[in-house]
Amino acid sequence: MAKTKIVLIIMDGLGDKPAEILGRKTPLEAARTPNLDLLAERGVCGLMLPVYHTAIPTSEEGHLSLFGYSTEKYPIRRGYFTAMGAGIKVKKGDVCLRGNFATVDKKMNVIDRRAGRIAKTQPLIRAINGMVIDGVKFLVKYAGGHRVGIVMRGKGLSSNISDGDPHYGKLQKGLRKIVPLDGTKKAKFSADVLNKFLSKSHLILKNHLFNKKRESKGLLSANYILVRGASSYVKLPSFKKRYGFSVCCIAGKVLYQQIGRALGMKLIKVRGADGSPKTNLKGKFIALKRSLKKYDFVFLHIKATDSLAEDGNCVGKKKFIEKVDKYMNFLLELENTLIIVTADHSTCCKLRRHCTEPIPILIYGIGKDKVSCFSEKACRKGKLGKFSQLKLMSKVVNFYKKLKTKKL
């Protein structure tokens, strides 16, 4: 008899707010999703409340919470995952940061947080990598697109410092200085030296020939680095040890691969899976199906629902949801399999950022409720009700035990 399996599909930033262009519907509500609707109709639905500690939820908080890891107990943030994914070997005492190449004007107002989603930044990285300020060495490495991983290495450092990205923190519009988040000398020193690095980097970047050439072509200058997610190294207990499931991760973006790796998941590589709207969805779902033969728990991450919303493209988000749905038909044929479809957080197209809206969730394979389609509005009436992300894995484990007992 086939062993009971679990599939967790995360459609990043899936939830949203209604949009006028979609007839006052959300992208999920407006999308034609026959397979998701069938899974919802034959399963149970609800809404998850996101876990977050700043103004808006972050991807790392969302994923760690989904897997049952409290980000208060394990204060590991975006910087660590980005630095690790960029190939920097993090040491004890290091402070890691996620950085965005961005565009600021002469008054230091942020014009574009991603410098027009610049992709090739290696010449700029070489110009600032290895800088030493007040005894602290700054290691900077490419982390994909406009992103960089940054590690501060030296004595007397603390990760208890604020974000510099105005998109986070208090969501203010102007450029933010880094400030200590406690009264320690280490936090003050770390904030001061990072501010010096950012100022010095800005002078180098804005005068760099690479940016001068971009400006001559009418392109945005990648003249500043917005940092966030300061993090020290934190050891996470493995997912398998915690829950007893053999587990794999299928993801196109480095962050989600590194979250999986940090939890001891086996990474499954798929050619053409890059997290973009053109990602190899077919290949990812084929990999999911194959992985079920070997692993008890398969985690599949899909990114573009989030990035399209961050670009304000609600029509594109709707169409991408429909595209994903087309590859889900085989899920209804799986036996002895618990299938969960949800997100790490909601992302609002109108606001062009992550938002605090409750997250739609469906669980197929163990009973049903009266919900007949998958949308934020429909999930309000689901049997699962509203619950914190941190409680998802306890529910999944309980459902798994019931499904396994039922099968026996």
C-alpha positions as CSV (number, residue, x, y, z in Angstrom):
1,M,0.0,0.0,0.0
2,A,1.3,3.5,-0.9
3,K,2.8,5.6,1.8
4,T,1.0,8.7,2.9
5,K,2.6,11.9,1.4
6,I,2.4,15.7,1.9
7,V,2.6,18.4,-0.8
8,L,3.0,22.0,0.2
9,I,2.6,24.5,-2.7
10,I,3.5,28.1,-1.8
11,M,2.3,30.7,-4.4
12,D,4.2,33.6,-3.0
13,G,2.2,36.7,-2.3
14,L,-1.0,35.0,-3.5
15,G,-3.5,37.0,-1.5
16,D,-4.4,40.5,-2.5
17,K,-7.0,43.3,-2.3
18,P,-9.7,43.9,-4.9
19,A,-8.7,45.9,-8.0
20,E,-10.9,48.2,-10.1
21,I,-9.4,46.8,-13.4
22,L,-10.5,43.3,-12.3
23,G,-14.1,44.4,-11.6
24,R,-13.4,44.9,-7.8
25,K,-12.1,41.4,-7.5
26,T,-8.7,40.2,-6.4
27,P,-6.4,38.5,-9.0
28,L,-7.1,35.1,-7.4
29,E,-10.9,35.8,-7.3
30,A,-10.9,37.0,-10.9
31,A,-8.7,34.2,-12.2
32,R,-10.2,31.1,-13.9
33,T,-8.9,28.3,-11.8
34,P,-10.9,25.0,-12.3
35,N,-8.3,22.8,-10.6
36,L,-7.8,25.0,-7.6
37,D,-11.6,25.3,-7.3
38,L,-12.0,21.6,-7.3
39,L,-9.3,21.1,-4.7
40,A,-11.1,23.7,-2.5
41,E,-14.5,22.2,-3.2
42,R,-13.2,18.7,-2.2
43,G,-11.1,19.9,0.7
44,V,-11.2,22.4,3.6
45,C,-10.3,26.1,3.4
46,G,-9.6,29.0,5.7
47,L,-7.5,32.1,6.2
48,M,-4.0,32.3,7.8
49,L,-2.9,35.3,9.7
50,P,0.7,36.4,8.8
51,V,3.5,36.5,11.4
52,Y,5.5,39.7,11.1
53,H,7.5,42.0,13.4
54,T,7.9,45.2,11.4
55,A,5.3,47.2,9.4
56,I,4.7,44.4,6.8
57,P,5.4,40.7,6.6
58,T,8.6,39.5,5.0
59,S,9.2,36.3,3.0
60,E,11.6,34.8,5.5
61,E,9.2,35.4,8.4
62,G,6.4,33.9,6.4
63,H,8.2,30.7,5.3
64,L,9.8,30.0,8.7
65,S,6.4,30.5,10.4
66,L,4.7,28.2,7.8
67,F,7.2,25.5,8.7
68,G,6.6,26.0,12.4
69,Y,9.7,27.9,13.4
70,S,9.1,30.9,15.5
71,T,11.1,33.9,14.3
72,E,11.3,35.1,17.9
73,K,12.9,31.9,19.1
74,Y,15.1,31.7,15.9
75,P,15.8,35.4,15.0
76,I,17.2,34.6,11.6
77,R,16.4,37.2,8.9
78,R,16.7,37.9,5.2
79,G,20.3,39.0,5.4
80,Y,21.6,35.6,6.4
81,F,19.8,33.7,3.7
82,T,20.8,36.2,1.0
83,A,24.5,36.1,2.1
84,M,24.5,32.3,2.2
85,G,22.8,32.1,-1.2
86,A,25.3,34.5,-2.6
87,G,28.1,32.1,-1.7
88,I,29.5,33.9,1.3
89,K,30.6,31.5,4.1
90,V,29.1,33.1,7.2
91,K,31.2,33.0,10.4
92,K,30.3,33.4,14.0
93,G,30.3,37.2,14.8
94,D,29.4,38.2,11.2
95,V,26.4,40.4,10.5
96,C,24.7,39.6,7.2
97,L,22.5,41.9,5.1
98,R,20.3,41.8,2.1
99,G,21.0,44.7,-0.3
100,N,19.2,46.2,-3.3
101,F,20.9,48.3,-5.9
102,A,18.6,51.3,-6.0
103,T,18.3,54.7,-7.6
104,V,18.4,58.0,-5.5
105,D,18.3,61.5,-6.8
106,K,20.6,64.4,-5.7
107,K,18.4,65.1,-2.6
108,M,18.8,61.4,-1.7
109,N,15.1,60.6,-2.4
110,V,14.6,57.0,-3.5
111,I,13.4,57.0,-7.1
112,D,13.4,53.2,-7.7
113,R,14.1,50.6,-5.1
114,R,15.5,48.2,-7.7
115,A,17.2,50.6,-10.1
116,G,14.8,49.5,-12.9
117,R,15.3,45.8,-11.9
118,I,18.9,46.0,-13.0
119,A,20.3,42.5,-13.6
120,K,24.1,42.7,-14.3
121,T,25.8,44.6,-11.5
122,Q,29.2,42.8,-11.2
123,P,31.3,45.9,-12.1
124,L,29.6,47.8,-9.4
125,I,30.1,45.0,-6.9
126,R,33.8,44.8,-7.6
127,A,34.1,48.5,-6.9
128,I,32.8,48.2,-3.4
129,N,33.6,44.7,-2.3
130,G,36.3,44.3,0.3
131,M,36.0,47.8,1.7
132,V,37.4,48.2,5.3
133,I,36.0,50.8,7.6
134,D,36.9,51.2,11.3
135,G,38.3,47.7,11.2
136,V,35.2,46.1,9.7
137,K,35.5,44.4,6.3
138,F,32.5,44.5,3.9
139,L,32.1,41.4,1.7
140,V,29.7,42.0,-1.1
141,K,28.5,39.4,-3.6
142,Y,26.0,39.1,-6.4
143,A,22.7,37.5,-5.2
144,G,20.7,37.7,-8.5
145,G,19.3,40.6,-10.4
146,H,19.4,43.8,-8.4
147,R,20.2,41.9,-5.2
148,V,23.5,41.6,-3.3
149,G,24.5,39.7,-0.2
150,I,26.6,41.7,2.3
151,V,28.6,40.5,5.3
152,M,30.1,42.8,7.9
153,R,33.1,41.0,9.4
154,G,35.0,42.4,12.4
155,K,35.0,42.7,16.2
156,G,32.2,44.1,18.3
157,L,29.3,43.8,15.8
158,S,25.6,43.4,16.4
159,S,22.7,42.5,14.1
160,N,20.3,44.5,16.2
161,I,20.2,47.4,13.8
162,S,17.4,48.9,11.7
163,D,16.7,48.5,8.0
164,G,17.8,51.1,5.6
165,D,15.2,50.3,3.0
166,P,12.2,52.8,3.2
167,H,10.0,50.0,1.9
168,Y,10.2,48.4,5.3
169,G,10.3,49.6,8.9
170,K,7.8,52.5,9.2
171,L,7.3,52.6,5.4
172,Q,8.5,56.2,5.2
173,K,9.3,57.6,1.7
174,G,12.7,59.2,2.4
175,L,16.0,57.4,2.6
176,R,16.5,55.9,6.1
177,K,19.6,56.0,8.2
178,I,20.6,52.9,10.0
179,V,20.0,53.2,13.8
180,P,20.7,50.8,16.7
181,L,17.7,48.9,18.0
182,D,19.1,48.7,21.6
183,G,21.4,50.7,23.8
184,T,24.5,48.5,23.4
185,K,27.9,49.8,22.2
186,K,27.9,47.0,19.6
187,A,24.6,48.0,18.0
188,K,25.6,51.7,17.9
189,F,29.0,50.8,16.4
190,S,27.4,48.5,13.8
191,A,24.9,51.2,12.8
192,D,27.6,53.8,12.5
193,V,30.0,51.8,10.4
194,L,27.2,50.6,8.1
195,N,26.1,54.2,7.5
196,K,29.7,55.1,6.6
197,F,29.9,52.1,4.2
198,L,26.6,53.1,2.5
199,S,27.7,56.8,2.1
200,K,31.1,55.8,0.8
201,S,29.6,53.3,-1.6
202,H,27.2,55.9,-2.9
203,L,30.0,58.2,-3.9
204,I,31.8,55.3,-5.7
205,L,28.6,54.1,-7.4
206,K,27.3,57.4,-8.6
207,N,30.6,58.2,-10.3
208,H,31.2,54.8,-11.7
209,L,31.6,54.6,-15.5
210,F,29.1,51.7,-15.6
211,N,26.4,54.0,-14.2
212,K,27.5,56.9,-16.4
213,K,26.9,54.7,-19.4
214,R,23.5,53.7,-18.1
215,E,22.5,57.3,-17.7
216,S,23.6,58.1,-21.2
217,K,21.2,55.5,-22.5
218,G,18.3,56.8,-20.4
219,L,18.6,54.0,-17.8
220,L,18.4,54.4,-14.1
221,S,21.7,54.7,-12.2
222,A,22.3,52.0,-9.6
223,N,23.8,54.5,-7.3
224,Y,22.8,53.4,-3.8
225,I,22.3,50.2,-1.8
226,L,19.2,49.7,0.3
227,V,19.9,47.2,3.1
228,R,17.6,45.2,5.3
229,G,17.3,42.0,7.3
230,A,20.4,42.3,9.4
231,S,21.1,38.8,10.8
232,S,23.7,36.8,12.7
233,Y,24.2,33.1,12.2
234,V,21.5,31.0,13.9
235,K,21.4,27.2,13.9
236,L,18.0,25.9,12.9
237,P,16.9,22.4,13.9
238,S,16.3,20.2,10.8
239,F,12.8,19.8,9.5
240,K,13.2,16.0,9.4
241,K,14.4,15.8,13.0
242,R,11.5,18.0,14.1
243,Y,8.7,16.3,12.2
244,G,10.1,12.9,11.0
245,F,9.4,13.5,7.3
246,S,12.0,13.1,4.6
247,V,11.7,16.4,2.7
248,C,12.7,18.2,-0.5
249,C,12.5,21.7,-1.8
250,I,11.7,22.8,-5.4
251,A,12.3,26.5,-5.9
252,G,13.7,28.8,-8.5
253,K,14.8,31.8,-6.3
254,V,17.9,31.6,-4.1
255,L,16.1,32.8,-0.9
256,Y,13.7,29.9,-0.9
257,Q,16.4,27.4,-1.8
258,Q,18.4,28.7,1.1
259,I,15.5,28.5,3.5
260,G,15.0,24.9,2.5
261,R,18.8,24.2,2.8
262,A,18.9,25.8,6.3
263,L,16.1,23.4,7.4
264,G,17.9,20.4,5.9
265,M,15.7,19.9,2.9
266,K,17.1,18.3,-0.3
267,L,17.2,20.8,-3.1
268,I,15.7,19.6,-6.4
269,K,17.0,21.6,-9.4
270,V,14.7,22.2,-12.4
271,R,16.1,23.6,-15.6
272,G,14.6,26.9,-16.5
273,A,13.1,27.4,-13.0
274,D,14.1,31.0,-12.2
275,G,11.2,32.5,-10.3
276,S,10.1,34.8,-13.1
277,P,6.7,34.8,-14.8
278,K,8.4,32.8,-17.6
279,T,9.7,30.1,-15.1
280,N,9.5,26.5,-16.1
281,L,6.2,25.7,-14.3
282,K,5.8,22.4,-16.2
283,G,9.2,21.2,-15.1
284,K,8.6,22.2,-11.5
285,F,5.3,20.2,-11.4
286,I,6.9,17.2,-13.1
287,A,9.7,17.4,-10.4
288,L,7.0,17.5,-7.7
289,K,5.3,14.3,-9.1
290,R,8.7,12.5,-9.3
291,S,9.8,13.6,-5.9
292,L,6.7,12.0,-4.3
293,K,8.2,8.6,-5.1
294,K,11.2,9.3,-2.8
295,Y,10.2,12.0,-0.2
296,D,7.4,12.1,2.4
297,F,7.1,15.9,2.1
298,V,7.5,18.0,-1.0
299,F,7.7,21.8,-0.8
300,L,7.1,23.6,-4.1
301,H,7.7,27.4,-4.2
302,I,6.2,29.6,-7.0
303,K,7.5,33.2,-7.0
304,A,6.0,35.3,-9.8
305,T,2.6,35.9,-8.0
306,D,4.5,38.1,-5.6
307,S,6.8,39.9,-8.1
308,L,4.0,40.7,-10.5
309,A,2.0,42.2,-7.6
310,E,5.1,44.2,-6.5
311,D,5.2,45.6,-10.0
312,G,1.5,46.6,-9.7
313,N,0.6,44.2,-12.5
314,C,-2.7,42.8,-11.2
315,V,-3.8,41.5,-14.7
316,G,-0.4,39.8,-15.0
317,K,-0.9,38.2,-11.6
318,K,-4.3,37.0,-12.5
319,K,-3.0,35.4,-15.7
320,F,-0.1,33.8,-13.9
321,I,-2.4,32.2,-11.4
322,E,-4.4,30.8,-14.3
323,K,-1.1,29.5,-15.8
324,V,-0.2,27.7,-12.5
325,D,-3.6,26.2,-12.3
326,K,-3.3,24.4,-15.6
327,Y,-0.4,22.3,-14.3
328,M,-2.4,21.2,-11.2
329,N,-4.8,18.8,-12.7
330,F,-2.8,15.7,-11.7
331,L,-3.0,16.7,-8.0
332,L,-6.6,15.5,-7.9
333,E,-5.5,12.1,-9.0
334,L,-3.0,11.5,-6.2
335,E,-3.9,9.0,-3.6
336,N,-3.1,9.1,0.1
337,T,-1.7,12.6,-0.3
338,L,-2.3,15.7,1.8
339,I,-2.2,18.7,-0.5
340,I,-1.8,22.3,0.9
341,V,-2.0,25.4,-1.3
342,T,-1.3,28.7,0.3
343,A,1.2,31.6,0.5
344,D,3.8,33.0,2.7
345,H,2.0,36.4,2.8
346,S,-0.3,38.5,0.7
347,T,1.1,41.1,-1.8
348,C,-1.1,44.0,-2.8
349,C,-0.9,45.2,-6.5
350,K,-2.2,48.6,-5.6
351,L,0.4,49.2,-2.9
352,R,3.1,47.3,-4.8
353,R,4.3,45.6,-1.7
354,H,3.6,42.9,0.8
355,C,0.6,43.6,2.9
356,T,-1.1,42.3,6.1
357,E,-4.2,40.8,4.4
358,P,-5.1,37.3,5.6
359,I,-3.7,34.5,3.4
360,P,-6.1,32.1,1.6
361,I,-5.4,28.4,2.3
362,L,-6.8,25.1,1.1
363,I,-6.0,21.6,2.4
364,Y,-7.1,18.7,0.2
365,G,-7.2,15.0,1.2
366,I,-8.9,15.0,4.6
367,G,-12.6,15.9,4.6
368,K,-14.4,18.9,3.0
369,D,-16.4,21.9,3.9
370,K,-19.0,24.1,2.1
371,V,-16.5,26.2,0.2
372,S,-16.9,25.7,-3.6
373,C,-14.0,27.8,-5.0
374,F,-10.6,29.1,-4.0
375,S,-10.5,32.8,-3.2
376,E,-9.9,35.1,-0.3
377,K,-13.7,35.8,0.0
378,A,-14.6,32.1,-0.2
379,C,-12.0,31.0,2.3
380,R,-13.6,33.2,4.9
381,K,-16.4,30.6,5.2
382,G,-14.0,27.6,5.4
383,K,-13.9,25.0,8.1
384,L,-10.3,25.9,9.0
385,G,-11.4,29.4,10.1
386,K,-8.6,32.0,10.9
387,F,-5.4,30.8,12.4
388,S,-1.7,31.9,12.7
389,Q,0.8,30.7,10.2
390,L,2.7,29.2,13.2
391,K,-0.1,26.7,13.7
392,L,-0.1,25.3,10.1
393,M,2.4,22.5,10.7
394,S,0.6,21.3,13.8
395,K,-2.6,21.1,11.7
396,V,-0.8,19.4,8.9
397,V,0.7,16.7,11.2
398,N,-2.7,16.0,12.8
399,F,-4.3,15.7,9.3
400,Y,-1.5,13.5,8.2
401,K,-2.0,11.1,11.2
402,K,-5.7,11.0,10.5
403,L,-5.2,10.3,6.8
404,K,-2.6,7.6,7.6
405,T,-5.0,6.0,10.1
406,K,-7.9,6.1,7.6
407,K,-5.7,4.5,4.9
408,L,-4.8,1.7,7.3
